[in-house]
Amino acid sequence: MELSVRPRASHSLRPTPKDISQLLPDAWAWPLDELNVPARQLSRDAAIRLVQMTRGGSRAAAARYLGITPGALQSATATIRAWQKLPGNADAYQNALQRIAGIASSRGIEAPPSTRLTAPDFG
């Protein structure tokens, strides 16, 4: 029997995943401004990654948790993955995500209300 290995949480953020919205608030997302990629899709992808960082689980489960539709998930994933293949972009994005995680953890900025439509599925 083959077991699926789900990514484990890599950060303990404050606020918690329930405070992360589909699109990150500007107070958190400013590190993304330095990256040359469509802002809305990048913010959506970063929100998915933050949920994964705090709770573990798959991208699809994190997107469901946030209320992101499968079509929006697919669009963001395709755009961001293609962009990450260009030299230096994957590292720049990872660095930006780490900075966002630090901002969310240390500043205690209140995130906007979540737009999640479904209960989390991190099983």
HELIX and SHEET records of a PDB file:
HELIX    1   1 PRO A   17  ASP A   19  5                                   3    
HELIX    2   2 ASP A   26  ALA A   29  1                                   4    
HELIX    3   3 TRP A   30  GLU A   34  5                                   5    
HELIX    4   4 ALA A   39  ARG A   55  1                                  17    
HELIX    5   5 ARG A   59  LEU A   66  1                                   8    
HELIX    6   6 PRO A   70  GLN A   84  1                                  15    
HELIX    7   7 ASN A   89  ARG A  107  1                                  19    
END                                                                             
